[in-house]
Amino acid sequence: VDRAVELLSPVQEKDPKMYVIPFLLGEAALRKQDWTRAAEQLQRCMDLNPNFDSAMTGLARALAKLGRVDEAKDWLKKATGGNPDNYRAWYELGLLEAESDPASAQSSYEKAIAIQPNFSVGQRELAMLLFNQKNYSAAVPKFEKAIALGLDDAPLYNFLGICYNQTRQLQKSIRSHRAALKLDPKLAEAHLNLAYDYQLLHQPKTAREEYQKACDLEQSFCKFVPPR
């Protein structure tokens, strides 16, 4: 990133009207999480090319990180208005809408993955939105798709396991929670959820072992350990 900045900055000085240079410098700043510089460069790009939807998307991300959420939303709506196939803009809009307007966020995520079904983080965020709404059956295929696309992390398997548990697919729930623990043996929540799976299957000994493991890792979970 630093090398790219070193190479591009002199070009920008020689030709300040070349919009692609501030775009590339803005993208480099985004990768460094230098949100202020990213916003400055991407705004410069927009001044030179007002219809460049990729720059709008990047600028929105920088502005959101700077706490300027309403401005960020305006840029994303402009980006999707100019290019309805900009799946990253739909995704970023979903992120900004998730807390305040879950229904709009769901629509934005769905548009993102309809355009690009292999967009793994879009699948994940839609799954989490559905999970938080307790729509477990709808969340399952989204979690499964995110994992199949390579998002192989313990919390994701744990959430998928909860969805399976809530839809009474207990063997799948056990497999998911065990997959989570294979990736992170210290994930207390996965031990707790696995214990509950075994409790529902009327396997008290195995359930107690998992409750105890959860307790050993997280004191607040000790209340779930059944007495001997």
C-alpha positions in Angstrom: 0.0 0.0 0.0 2.7 2.5 1.0 4.6 1.7 -2.3 1.4 2.4 -4.3 1.0 5.7 -2.6 4.6 6.6 -3.2 4.2 5.9 -6.9 0.8 7.5 -7.4 1.3 10.7 -5.5 3.8 12.3 -8.0 1.4 11.3 -10.8 -1.4 13.1 -9.0 0.7 16.2 -8.7 1.5 16.2 -12.5 -2.1 15.5 -13.6 -4.5 16.6 -10.8 -7.5 16.0 -13.2 -6.9 12.3 -13.6 -9.8 10.9 -11.5 -8.4 7.4 -11.3 -5.4 8.5 -9.2 -7.4 9.8 -6.2 -9.6 6.8 -6.5 -6.6 4.4 -6.2 -5.1 6.6 -3.4 -8.5 6.5 -1.6 -8.8 2.7 -1.9 -5.2 2.4 -0.5 -6.2 4.6 2.5 -9.3 2.4 3.0 -7.1 -0.6 3.3 -4.9 1.2 5.8 -8.1 2.2 7.7 -7.0 5.9 7.3 -10.6 7.0 7.0 -10.0 10.7 6.8 -7.5 10.5 4.0 -9.7 8.0 2.2 -12.6 10.4 2.4 -10.5 13.3 1.1 -9.1 11.3 -1.9 -12.4 9.7 -2.8 -14.2 13.1 -2.6 -11.6 14.5 -4.9 -12.3 11.6 -7.3 -16.0 12.4 -7.1 -15.3 16.0 -7.9 -13.5 15.0 -11.0 -16.0 12.2 -12.0 -19.4 12.7 -10.4 -20.8 9.4 -11.8 -18.1 7.0 -10.6 -20.2 4.6 -8.5 -17.2 2.6 -7.1 -15.8 5.8 -5.7 -19.2 6.6 -4.2 -19.2 3.2 -2.4 -15.7 3.7 -1.0 -16.4 7.3 0.0 -19.6 6.1 1.8 -17.5 3.5 3.7 -15.0 6.1 4.9 -17.7 8.5 5.9 -19.6 5.8 7.9 -16.3 5.0 9.8 -16.0 8.8 10.5 -19.5 8.8 12.0 -21.1 10.6 9.1 -23.7 7.9 8.5 -26.4 10.0 6.8 -23.9 11.3 4.2 -22.7 7.7 3.7 -26.3 6.5 3.1 -26.9 9.3 0.6 -23.8 8.3 -1.4 -24.8 4.6 -1.4 -28.3 5.4 -2.6 -26.8 7.5 -5.4 -24.4 4.6 -6.2 -27.2 2.1 -6.4 -29.4 4.5 -8.3 -26.7 5.0 -11.0 -25.7 1.4 -11.1 -28.3 -1.1 -9.7 -25.7 -3.9 -10.1 -23.2 -2.4 -7.7 -23.5 -5.3 -5.1 -20.9 -3.8 -2.8 -23.0 -0.6 -2.5 -26.1 -2.6 -1.6 -24.0 -4.6 0.9 -22.6 -1.4 2.5 -26.1 0.1 2.6 -27.4 -3.1 4.4 -24.7 -2.7 7.0 -25.7 0.9 7.7 -29.4 0.0 7.9 -29.1 -3.2 9.9 -29.8 -1.6 13.4 -32.2 1.1 12.5 -34.2 -0.5 9.7 -33.8 -4.3 9.5 -36.4 -4.8 6.8 -34.5 -2.3 4.5 -31.2 -4.0 5.4 -32.6 -7.4 4.5 -33.7 -6.0 1.1 -30.3 -4.5 0.5 -28.4 -7.7 1.4 -30.8 -9.8 -0.8 -30.1 -7.5 -3.7 -26.3 -7.8 -3.1 -26.3 -11.6 -3.2 -28.8 -11.8 -6.0 -26.3 -9.8 -8.1 -23.3 -11.8 -6.8 -24.3 -15.1 -5.1 -20.7 -15.9 -4.3 -20.3 -12.8 -2.2 -19.6 -14.6 1.1 -19.7 -11.7 3.5 -23.1 -10.7 2.0 -24.4 -14.2 2.7 -23.0 -14.0 6.2 -24.5 -10.6 7.1 -27.9 -11.6 5.7 -27.7 -14.8 7.8 -26.9 -12.9 10.9 -29.8 -10.4 10.3 -32.2 -13.3 9.9 -30.7 -15.0 13.0 -31.2 -11.9 15.1 -34.8 -11.8 13.9 -35.1 -15.4 15.1 -35.9 -16.5 11.6 -33.7 -19.6 12.0 -35.0 -21.7 9.1 -34.3 -18.8 6.6 -30.9 -18.2 8.2 -29.7 -21.8 7.7 -29.1 -21.7 3.9 -27.4 -18.4 4.2 -25.0 -19.6 6.9 -24.4 -22.8 4.9 -23.6 -20.8 1.7 -21.2 -18.4 3.6 -19.3 -21.4 5.0 -19.3 -23.2 1.6 -17.8 -20.0 0.1 -14.9 -20.2 2.6 -15.9 -18.3 5.7 -14.6 -21.1 7.9 -14.7 -19.6 11.4 -15.9 -20.9 14.7 -18.6 -18.3 15.5 -20.3 -18.9 12.2 -20.5 -22.7 12.8 -21.8 -21.9 16.3 -24.6 -19.7 14.9 -25.5 -22.3 12.3 -25.7 -24.9 15.1 -28.1 -22.8 17.0 -30.3 -22.5 13.9 -30.3 -26.2 13.5 -31.1 -26.7 17.2 -34.0 -24.2 16.9 -35.4 -26.1 13.9 -34.9 -29.4 15.7 -32.2 -30.8 13.5 -30.2 -31.9 16.4 -27.6 -34.1 14.7 -26.8 -31.3 12.3 -26.6 -29.0 15.3 -24.1 -31.3 17.0 -22.0 -31.4 13.9 -21.9 -27.7 13.6 -21.0 -27.0 17.2 -18.3 -29.7 17.0 -17.0 -28.0 13.8 -16.9 -24.7 15.8 -14.9 -26.3 18.6 -12.5 -27.9 16.2 -11.6 -24.5 15.0 -11.7 -22.9 18.5 -11.7 -25.3 21.4 -12.1 -22.4 23.8 -15.3 -21.1 22.4 -17.4 -21.4 25.5 -20.7 -20.6 23.7 -20.2 -23.6 21.4 -19.6 -25.9 24.4 -22.8 -24.6 26.0 -24.9 -25.0 22.9 -23.5 -28.5 22.3 -24.4 -29.4 25.9 -28.0 -28.3 25.2 -28.0 -30.4 22.1 -27.1 -33.5 24.1 -29.6 -32.5 26.8 -32.4 -32.5 24.2 -31.2 -35.9 23.0 -31.4 -37.3 26.6 -27.7 -37.9 27.0 -27.2 -36.3 30.4 -23.6 -37.5 30.9 -22.3 -36.0 27.7 -24.4 -32.9 28.2 -22.9 -32.4 31.7 -19.4 -32.8 30.4 -20.0 -30.0 27.8 -21.7 -27.8 30.4 -18.7 -28.2 32.6 -16.3 -27.3 29.8 -18.4 -24.1 29.1 -18.3 -23.3 32.8 -14.5 -23.7 32.9 -14.1 -21.2 30.1 -16.8 -18.7 31.1 -17.9 -18.3 34.8 -21.3 -17.0 33.9 -22.1 -20.3 32.3 -21.5 -22.3 35.5 -25.2 -21.8 36.5 -26.1 -24.3 33.7 -24.0 -27.2 35.1 -26.5 -29.7 36.5 -25.8 -31.1 40.0 -24.2 -34.5 40.3 
